[in-house]
Amino acid sequence: DRDNELYPNQYALEIATNAQQWLEITANSIGYESVNPEKIEFGLPINPWPHQKYQVRFGSEDQGNLRGNDGTARTWHKYQTLINLIFGESLSRNERLTFHRKSFHTDMSDEAAKKHTETNSSSAVSVEKRIKLLSYPFFRSFPIVIAAVGHFPHDSYGDEYFKTVFGVDFIGNQSVDGMPWINVNERTGNQPQLVIHCPQFAAPLSNDYLEQISKIVRDFAQKHGINLNPSE
Protein backbone atom coordinates (compact mmCIF):
# COMPACT_ATOMS: atom_id res chain seq x y z
CA ASP A 1 0.00 0.00 0.00
CA ARG A 2 0.94 3.66 0.00
CA ASP A 3 2.73 3.55 3.35
CA ASN A 4 4.90 0.68 2.13
CA GLU A 5 5.81 2.76 -0.91
CA LEU A 6 6.61 5.86 1.14
CA TYR A 7 8.34 4.01 3.97
CA PRO A 8 10.11 0.82 2.83
CA ASN A 9 11.14 0.13 6.43
CA GLN A 10 7.55 0.35 7.68
CA TYR A 11 7.62 -3.03 9.41
CA ALA A 12 10.73 -2.11 11.38
CA LEU A 13 9.41 1.34 12.25
CA GLU A 14 5.81 0.48 13.07
CA ILE A 15 5.88 -3.10 14.34
CA ALA A 16 9.31 -4.54 15.16
CA THR A 17 10.39 -1.61 17.32
CA ASN A 18 6.95 -0.72 18.69
CA ALA A 19 7.38 -2.27 22.14
CA GLN A 20 10.76 -0.61 22.66
CA GLN A 21 9.38 2.74 21.54
CA TRP A 22 6.53 2.51 24.06
CA LEU A 23 9.00 1.63 26.82
CA GLU A 24 10.90 4.80 26.01
CA ILE A 25 7.71 6.87 25.77
CA THR A 26 6.40 5.72 29.16
CA ALA A 27 9.81 5.83 30.87
CA ASN A 28 10.30 9.45 29.79
CA SER A 29 6.65 10.57 30.14
CA ILE A 30 6.51 11.64 26.51
CA GLY A 31 3.12 13.08 25.57
CA TYR A 32 1.39 14.24 22.42
CA GLU A 33 2.58 17.77 23.10
CA SER A 34 6.04 16.60 22.02
CA VAL A 35 4.76 15.93 18.48
CA ASN A 36 5.73 18.57 15.95
CA PRO A 37 2.63 18.91 13.71
CA GLU A 38 4.77 20.35 10.92
CA LYS A 39 7.15 17.38 10.89
CA ILE A 40 6.14 14.13 9.22
CA GLU A 41 7.82 11.62 11.51
CA PHE A 42 6.48 8.24 10.47
CA GLY A 43 6.59 5.37 12.95
CA LEU A 44 6.17 7.41 16.12
CA PRO A 45 3.57 5.37 18.08
CA ILE A 46 1.75 8.37 19.52
CA ASN A 47 1.32 9.86 16.04
CA PRO A 48 1.78 6.90 13.69
CA TRP A 49 0.41 8.21 10.36
CA PRO A 50 1.20 11.93 10.41
CA HIS A 51 0.67 12.52 6.71
CA GLN A 52 -2.93 11.26 6.53
CA LYS A 53 -5.72 13.80 6.14
CA TYR A 54 -9.42 13.64 6.98
CA GLN A 55 -10.53 12.23 3.65
CA VAL A 56 -11.05 8.71 2.34
CA ARG A 57 -8.38 7.31 0.07
CA PHE A 58 -9.80 4.83 -2.44
CA GLY A 59 -9.27 3.56 -5.93
CA SER A 60 -5.98 2.70 -7.60
CA GLU A 61 -3.24 4.82 -9.09
CA ASP A 62 -2.49 2.01 -11.55
CA GLN A 63 -6.10 2.03 -12.77
CA GLY A 64 -6.25 5.80 -12.90
CA ASN A 65 -9.17 6.15 -10.46
CA LEU A 66 -7.30 7.09 -7.28
CA ARG A 67 -9.15 9.56 -5.06
CA GLY A 68 -8.13 11.18 -1.80
CA ASN A 69 -4.43 10.48 -2.26
CA ASP A 70 -3.55 12.27 1.01
CA GLY A 71 -6.33 10.56 2.93
CA THR A 72 -6.80 7.48 5.06
CA ALA A 73 -8.74 4.20 5.03
CA ARG A 74 -12.53 4.25 5.42
CA THR A 75 -12.24 2.60 8.84
CA TRP A 76 -9.89 5.27 10.16
CA HIS A 77 -12.03 8.00 8.63
CA LYS A 78 -14.92 6.68 10.76
CA TYR A 79 -12.71 6.52 13.85
CA GLN A 80 -11.87 10.18 13.35
CA THR A 81 -15.53 11.04 12.69
CA LEU A 82 -16.51 9.43 16.00
CA ILE A 83 -13.80 11.37 17.84
CA ASN A 84 -15.05 14.58 16.23
CA LEU A 85 -18.60 13.83 17.41
CA ILE A 86 -17.58 12.93 20.97
CA PHE A 87 -15.51 16.07 21.44
CA GLY A 88 -17.74 18.38 19.40
CA GLU A 89 -15.02 19.18 16.91
CA SER A 90 -14.82 19.30 13.14
CA LEU A 91 -12.04 18.83 10.61
CA SER A 92 -11.84 19.89 7.00
CA ARG A 93 -10.79 17.26 4.50
CA ASN A 94 -7.39 18.98 4.22
CA GLU A 95 -6.60 18.78 7.92
CA ARG A 96 -4.57 15.92 9.37
CA LEU A 97 -6.11 13.31 11.62
CA THR A 98 -6.15 14.09 15.34
CA PHE A 99 -7.34 10.64 16.49
CA HIS A 100 -4.19 9.82 18.44
CA ARG A 101 -4.20 13.18 20.22
CA LYS A 102 -7.53 12.27 21.81
CA SER A 103 -7.41 8.48 21.91
CA PHE A 104 -5.32 5.37 22.48
CA HIS A 105 -5.71 2.47 20.06
CA THR A 106 -4.75 -1.17 20.40
CA ASP A 107 -5.97 -4.61 19.32
CA MET A 108 -7.40 -7.69 21.02
CA SER A 109 -4.74 -9.84 19.39
CA ASP A 110 -1.39 -9.41 17.69
CA GLU A 111 -2.32 -11.95 15.02
CA ALA A 112 -2.41 -10.23 11.63
CA ALA A 113 -4.95 -11.09 8.93
CA LYS A 114 -7.41 -9.25 6.72
CA LYS A 115 -10.24 -11.23 8.35
CA HIS A 116 -10.19 -12.75 11.81
CA THR A 117 -11.66 -15.94 10.36
CA GLU A 118 -8.39 -16.38 8.46
CA THR A 119 -6.25 -16.63 11.59
CA ASN A 120 -5.24 -20.06 12.86
CA SER A 121 -5.39 -21.62 16.31
CA SER A 122 -2.57 -19.35 17.52
CA SER A 123 -5.09 -16.50 17.44
CA ALA A 124 -6.76 -17.84 20.60
CA VAL A 125 -3.37 -17.97 22.32
CA SER A 126 -2.70 -14.37 21.27
CA VAL A 127 -6.10 -13.27 22.60
CA GLU A 128 -5.35 -14.93 25.96
CA LYS A 129 -2.03 -13.07 26.18
CA ARG A 130 -3.72 -9.75 25.42
CA ILE A 131 -6.37 -10.43 28.07
CA LYS A 132 -3.62 -10.44 30.69
CA LEU A 133 -2.18 -7.21 29.29
CA LEU A 134 -5.50 -5.37 28.89
CA SER A 135 -6.58 -6.36 32.41
CA TYR A 136 -3.83 -4.25 33.95
CA PRO A 137 -5.03 -1.27 36.06
CA PHE A 138 -3.68 1.08 33.36
CA PHE A 139 -6.33 -0.05 30.88
CA ARG A 140 -9.05 -0.51 33.48
CA SER A 141 -8.56 3.15 34.40
CA PHE A 142 -9.70 4.33 30.96
CA PRO A 143 -13.19 5.80 31.55
CA ILE A 144 -14.33 5.11 27.97
CA VAL A 145 -13.50 2.06 25.86
CA ILE A 146 -14.99 1.50 22.41
CA ALA A 147 -14.50 -2.00 21.07
CA ALA A 148 -15.45 -1.87 17.40
CA VAL A 149 -14.55 -5.52 16.92
CA GLY A 150 -17.76 -7.21 15.86
CA HIS A 151 -18.18 -10.81 17.04
CA PHE A 152 -14.46 -11.43 17.49
CA PRO A 153 -14.64 -11.51 21.35
CA HIS A 154 -17.34 -14.20 21.30
CA ASP A 155 -15.65 -16.23 18.57
CA SER A 156 -12.21 -16.07 20.20
CA TYR A 157 -13.01 -16.22 23.91
CA GLY A 158 -16.69 -16.22 24.82
CA ASP A 159 -19.42 -13.92 26.10
CA GLU A 160 -17.49 -13.08 29.30
CA TYR A 161 -14.61 -11.37 27.46
CA PHE A 162 -15.32 -7.79 28.57
CA LYS A 163 -16.20 -8.92 32.11
CA THR A 164 -12.88 -10.76 32.30
CA VAL A 165 -10.79 -7.93 30.86
CA PHE A 166 -12.35 -4.83 32.39
CA GLY A 167 -14.60 -6.09 35.18
CA VAL A 168 -17.66 -4.48 33.60
CA ASP A 169 -21.24 -5.75 33.53
CA PHE A 170 -23.40 -6.04 30.41
CA ILE A 171 -26.20 -3.45 30.50
CA GLY A 172 -27.90 -4.04 27.16
CA ASN A 173 -28.19 -3.05 23.55
CA GLN A 174 -28.73 0.71 23.26
CA SER A 175 -29.09 1.08 19.51
CA VAL A 176 -32.12 3.03 18.25
CA ASP A 177 -34.27 3.34 15.12
CA GLY A 178 -33.26 0.04 13.59
CA MET A 179 -29.53 0.81 13.80
CA PRO A 180 -26.97 -1.98 14.22
CA TRP A 181 -26.38 -3.21 17.76
CA ILE A 182 -24.52 -1.16 20.38
CA ASN A 183 -23.82 -3.38 23.38
CA VAL A 184 -23.14 -1.31 26.50
CA ASN A 185 -21.10 -2.56 29.46
CA GLU A 186 -20.48 -0.52 32.60
CA ARG A 187 -18.57 -0.47 35.84
CA THR A 188 -19.65 2.02 38.50
CA GLY A 189 -18.17 3.00 41.84
CA ASN A 190 -14.95 4.91 42.46
CA GLN A 191 -13.60 4.25 38.97
CA PRO A 192 -16.54 4.16 36.53
CA GLN A 193 -15.91 2.75 33.08
CA LEU A 194 -18.04 2.50 29.96
CA VAL A 195 -17.24 -0.23 27.42
CA ILE A 196 -19.15 0.00 24.14
CA HIS A 197 -19.03 -3.11 21.96
CA CYS A 198 -20.18 -2.64 18.37
CA PRO A 199 -19.60 -3.86 14.79
CA GLN A 200 -16.29 -3.24 13.10
CA PHE A 201 -16.06 0.20 11.52
CA ALA A 202 -15.21 -1.42 8.22
CA ALA A 203 -18.95 -2.13 8.02
CA PRO A 204 -21.27 0.38 6.28
CA LEU A 205 -22.14 2.39 9.39
CA SER A 206 -23.84 5.77 9.06
CA ASN A 207 -22.86 9.01 10.76
CA ASP A 208 -26.18 8.82 12.62
CA TYR A 209 -24.98 5.53 14.11
CA LEU A 210 -21.68 7.12 15.15
CA GLU A 211 -23.62 10.00 16.66
CA GLN A 212 -25.64 7.54 18.76
CA ILE A 213 -22.40 6.04 20.10
CA SER A 214 -21.05 9.50 20.89
CA LYS A 215 -24.29 10.37 22.73
CA ILE A 216 -23.94 7.28 24.94
CA VAL A 217 -20.36 8.33 25.70
CA ARG A 218 -21.27 11.94 26.51
CA ASP A 219 -24.24 10.92 28.67
CA PHE A 220 -22.08 8.48 30.66
CA ALA A 221 -19.36 11.10 31.13
CA GLN A 222 -21.87 13.68 32.32
CA LYS A 223 -23.58 11.24 34.69
CA HIS A 224 -20.31 10.26 36.36
CA GLY A 225 -18.59 13.65 36.25
CA ILE A 226 -15.89 12.46 33.83
CA ASN A 227 -13.84 15.15 32.11
CA LEU A 228 -13.17 13.91 28.58
CA ASN A 229 -10.53 16.64 28.17
CA PRO A 230 -8.37 16.11 31.28
CA SER A 231 -5.68 18.47 30.00
CA GLU A 232 -8.16 21.35 29.99
C-alpha angles and dihedrals in degrees: 000000000000095000090054089052094048096040113031090182092054095127092053093045100042105029116012095050097032097103093048091048091053090049089055093045094051095040091054097036092237112180137187090267087074091064114103104218090202093055120078101215106170119202098032103135096217091053104020103165105032096164097057119106132203096271134092117257112210142148127043133283089210091056093044096239100101114144131182095019092178093046138093140244119291091248093055091044087059091047089055092045090054091049090050090052095047094050097035093241135133135207130199117230089254095056122094122249116272097189095116093049089063103027148039118224131198140146136247090234139018091222109117123217137129089241126026089225088066095062119098132229091289087073091074090051090050091050090052091052091050091049089062091048097045091048091066115115089249092068095035088058092064105107093206127038122175114193106192092178105118115213095337094109092054094043094047103036116356141258093302094064098111092040089053096045103039105013092239129144125231110250102177147265110308101182117130140203096019094306121150116277123288109191111200124205124181143187118195133187127069094342108033118194133186119205115189115194116194143148120295113276089235085078119092097268120166127229087245088061091050089048090055090054091049090050091054089050094048093046092051092048092050093047093052098036093246117165107216089194102052092169090062 
